[in-house]
Amino acid sequence: MTDHPEHDKQPAPPVDQAALRRAHYNAVILGERVFHGSVMVIRVRPDGPLPAVRPGQWMELGLGIWEPVMPGAEAGSARRLAPDSVVRRAYSISSPILAPGHDRLIEPGEEEAFEFFLSLVFPPAQRAARVPNLTGRLFCLQEGDRLFMSPEPLGNYTVEEVAPGKDVLFLATGTGEAPHNRMLWELLRTGHSGRVASVVSVRHWDDLAYNEVHRRLAAMFPRYRYAAFATREPDSRGRHLQDLLLDGTLERVAGFHLDPRTTQVFLCGNPGMIGPPRLLSGKRIYPDTTGLVELLEREYGMNADLRSSPVNVHYERYW
């Protein structure tokens, strides 16, 4: 085949970034807290009033592919996107939980913006080449910068069906604690009579963006407990939430037995930790790597199957 240099693809003309931002963006970064190079909390305020949110829901954030991205977060994209494309992704809505000064719970209506907990993961080159990295772009934003935010919260991963008196255990990895922050805030704010516990597993201690808030919260509310574990610290022995469930640690730190008659469990974070089953010819098939759904159903007699009741194991389903 004869090469035709004159037919080589020419660089795309530069886009009018200011015009594209005016056309696509409808929200602003109201504030940010960077904990280290790959963990931060941002607050995003829409141009209009804050929509009503059910604790546990998510919203889409978006940025144009013309925006800068953190070095190493994106190796290029095999998907041929137009130069004016906006990359969007769902992020669970978190909560500051406590008002400034950490002396009381924040009140409904006091928030000026929605809070999101972000972790920057540098994907393998083959994955980065498939999907433009939105989080790598969000990490480049500063207070006052604009972005896209979907108009209404979505999702059914909420605590609305938790009956009074039920014990509630939130289990999360990394930024998976974001929706749990808002959910436990709702339970404590409304005077839920059951016990509430939140357990978080991270790689390193400095990945815990809300650690101080939870410690203060546990001191304020005797019926609330909080525990965190780091899998890659020298003293961790690499134990994950599945290991902590099997050896009884989770029940010990929660302060209550995981009784399917009295307990509701919420899971958010790494899909390998959750281990959501799939349906095959009407039968539920667990993943090869054992997740918490399988362990809770097999070892504790709990149920995560929406087709039967009562359901006492919950996890986010984006589909």
N, C-alpha and C positions, 0 to 999 in steps of 0.2 A: 504494500500500500504506500502510495506516495504522500509524503507530508505536505500540508498546505499551511505554512506559517500564517498566511493572511487570514486563515479561518480559525486560528487559535482564539480561544475565549479571551476577550478583553476584560480588564478589571471593571467591576460595576461602578457607575458614577456615584459620587458621594451623595448621601441622603441629607435632606434638610432636617436635622435632628430636632430643632426647636419646633418646627411645624408638626413633626410626628408626635412629639410629646404633647402638644396641645390637642392633637386629634385623638390620642389613645389613652392618655393618663387622666385619672379622676381622683387621685388621692396624694397625700404628702407624708413624708417621714416626719413625725412630730418629735421623736426622740429615739436614741439608741444607747445601748449599754454593751460594750464589747468586753467580753471576759477573757478571751485570748484569741489567737489568730483564726480559730475555727468555730467559736461559739459566741453568739450574741443574741440580744433581745432587742426588737424594734417595736415601736408604736406607730401605727398607721392610721391617719385620720382621713376619711372621705371628704370630698368637697361639700357634700350635703350632710344632713343629720346622720348620726349613727343608727343603723337599722337594729331592730330587736334581734337578740341572739339567744338561742337555747344553749346552755352550757354543754360543751362537747362538740359543737358544730365547727365547720371549717369554712374558709373563704379562699378564693383564688387570688393570688398576687401575680403580677405580670410586669415584664420589662421588654423593651424592644431588643432585638438581636444586635442593634447598632450600639447598645450601651457597653461600656467596658466590663471585662470579666476578670476575676482574680487570676493571676498567673498560675498556670498549671491546672486550673479547674476545668478547662475545656481544650481538647486537642483538635478541634475542628468538627465540622458536622457533615456527615454524608447525606443528610436530608437537605435537599435543595430548597431552602426557604427564601422567599422574597426579601430583599434588603429592608423592607418596612414591616416585617413580621414581628409580632409580640409573642413572647414565650410565656405561658401561664402554667401555674402549678397550684395545687390545693395545699394549704397550710392550716393546721388546727389553731383555733383562737385560744390563746392562753389568758392569764389574768395576773395582775399584780398581787391579788389576794388581800393584802394589807394596805391600808392607807399610808401615806408618807409619815414616817416616824414609827411605823410598825406598832402602833398602840391600839388599833382596832381594824376590823374588816372594812374594806372599801364598800361604800354604799352603791346600790344601783343608781345610775344616772350621774355618778361622779366621774366616770371615765370620759376622757376627751378623745380617746382613740382606742383601736383594738391592738392588743399586744400579741406578738408572734415570737416564738423561740426557734432560732435557726442554728443549724449545724452545717458547716461546710465540709463536705466529703469530696476528696479528690478521686474520681472514679478511674478505673482502668482505662487505658487508651481506647480499647475497642468499644467500651460503653460510651465514653465521652464523644466518640465519633458519631454516635447515633442520635443523641439527644442534646441540644444546647443546654448549657448549665445555667439555670435560673438563679439558684442560690449563690453561685459564684458572682453573679451580677448584683444581687441584693447586698452582698458584703461590700460592694464598692460604694454604696449609697451613704449619704450623710444627712444629718438633720436639715430639713428644708427641701430635699430632693423629691421629685415627683415619680409616681409609678401608677400602675393599674391595680384596682381592687374591685372584685366582683360586687355587684350591688346588694346582694342578699346572702346571709349565711345559709349553708346547706348541711345536710347530714342528720342521721338518726341515732348517732352514738351519744346518747344522753342519759341522765339519771332520772328522767321523768317517771319511769315505771318502778323506781325503788320504793318499796312500801315502808311506812314508818316502822322503826324498830329493827330493820334489817341491818346487819353488819356489812360494810362495804370495804372491799380491798381493791385499791388501784395498783396495778403493776405496769411499769414502763421501762423502756430502755431509751437512753439519750433524750432527744427532744420529744419523745412520746409522752412525756409528762405534761406537755402543754395543755391538752384538753382536760386532763385530770385536775390541773390547777383550778380551772374554772368550775369544774364539776364539784370538787370538794368544797370550794368557796360557797357554792350554792347550797350544799347540804348543811354546812355549818351556819350559814346566814339564816337559813329557814328553820333552824333548831331541830335538825334531824336527830331522832332519839337513839338511833343505833350507833355503834362504834364505827369509826372511819380510820383507815390506815392507807398510807401511800408509800410504796417501796419503789425505788429507782435504781437501775443498774446503768453505770456509765463506764467508759474506758479508763478515764483518769479523774481524780478528785476535782480538778479545776474545770471539768465539764458541767459541774452542778451550778447552774445559774441561779437557782432558787433555794439553795441550801439554807441560807440565813433566814429567809422568810419562813420556811417550813419549821425550822427549829423554834422560832419565835411563836409560830402558830400552835405548835404542840404544847408550849408552855402556857398558852392562853386557854386552850381547850383540852381538858383532861380526857375527853372521849376521842381525841385525835392523836395518832401516832405516825411518825415518819422515820424512814430508814433509807440509807443509801449505801450502795456497794460499788466498788471500782474493780473491773476485771483485769486491768493491766498494771495495777500498782504492785510493788514488791510483796506485800503481805496478803494479796487477794487469792492466790492459788488458782486464779482463772475460773472461779466458780460463777456460773450464770444463774439466772432466776430459776431455771428448771432444776438445777442442783439444790438451790436453797429451798425449793418447794419439797423435794423428796427427802431432805434430811431434817425437815421440821423447822428450819430457820424462819421461813416466812410466817408461819403461825406464831412463832415466839415473838418476833418483832411487831407483828400486827396486834397481838394481845387477845386474839380470839381464834377459835377453831373454825376451819373452813367446812362448815356444815351446810350441805346443799339446801337444807330447809330454812336456814336463817342467814345465809351469806350471798352477796352479789359480788362478782369479780369482774373487773374491767381491765382489758389488756390493750396497750397501744405501744407501737415502736417497731422494732425489727421483725419482719415477717417470720424469720426463723425462730424467734422467741415465741411468737403467737402460735405458729403452726396451724393456720386455718385449713380445715379439710376441704376436699372438693367432692362433687357428686359424680359417680360413675355408675351408669345403669341403675340409678336410684339408691346406690349405696355410698355412704360417706367414706372417703379414703384419706387417711392422714398422710402428711409428707414423710419422706424417708427420715429426715432429721426430726426427732421428737420435740414438739413444742408444748406450750402450757395448755393449750386446748385439750390435746390428747391426755396429758397427765391429769388435769383436773377432772376430766370425764372418767378416765380409767381408774384412778386412785381414790377419787373423792366422790364419785357418783354425781358429778355436776353435769350440766347440759348447756351446750352452745348452739344447739340445732333449732333454728327458727321455726321449723315445721312441727315441733313438739313443745310441750310446756310441762313444768315451768322452766323458763330460760334463766339461768343464773350465771352464765359466763358470756360476757359481751366484748366485742372488738369491732373496730371501725371497718365498715364495708363501703368502699367508694363506688361500687357498681350497683 
